[in-house]
């Protein structure tokens, strides 16, 4: 949830929101798209339980695609094994455009965490297109004795091994965001993994752990009501919703950039014309004001682009996290 936004901007040159808006002028009509994409219902698999960030974003995408490809698009949740169960199911699905997956950061993290997967994160899938990115917020309890990320780093260095940080589990995107911060700033902190975000957040609020990286979607309500303090954003740009919160890169670690991405993939072998049709429809939807308005409260920065752009991005992201995981010696059974 841990990618290089500068790389995104390079890989997706000209394919951001402005380009997507321009492209929508020349898009084919829905009837033509339906003929090229599929003549049957499409299932968009979410490899997580209902109600999470990935699930909510997938439902916005499905709603829009439903009106563009002339077929019903349903969301099916297949949670388990840190997204590997649902991902494996899509990898084995018939490559005909009827089964897609809403992939997230775990897709390119897990190959470096697990020795045996039933799929190859890159070779088993055909990229359709990026949806967007969601940065993390570095947050601490409201009464923590640091009000800026610089003060936090100084406090942590003065108290090595005494600060515990929580995460949704070993190898999760928020966990790796903090591991990268530790590596780049020389911090010594204890990782406390949980079985999901809710318990981790509750323990953070109760000061049983002292710091977390949370997605903007989850963190903003808690920051705005004063229950947590936001110290820094892990992406390369400040948020319009929290303009006074700086980035890690501009404060304690130049070049630091960790974001969670959301992208649509199909099984490898899906016909090129089907991928092109789905990609065109996806980009058109992401350019619509209604879709933008629905995704913005979730902290999503739309980053549209071609299937080729997404393939390059995923390769880069996998390589980045392979290095972090190796340096931190993270093991998942």
Secondary structure, DSSP 8 states (H G I E B T S, - for coil): ----HHHHHHHTTT-SHHHHHHHGGG---HHHHHHHH-SS-EEEEESS-TTSHHHHHHHHHHHHHHHHSSS-EEEEE---GGGHHHHHHHHTS-SSSSEEEEEETHHHHHHHH-S--SS-TTTTEEEEEEEEEEEEEEEEETT-S-SSHHHHHHHHHHTTT--EEEESSTT-HHHHHHHHHHHHHT---EEEE-SSHHHHHHHHHTTSS-EEEEEHHHHHHHHHTTSEEEEEESSSS-BTTBTTS-BSTTTTSTT---EEEEEEEEETT--HHHHHHHHHHHHHHHTSHHHHHHHHTTT-EE----HHHHHHHHHHHHHHHHHHHHHHT----
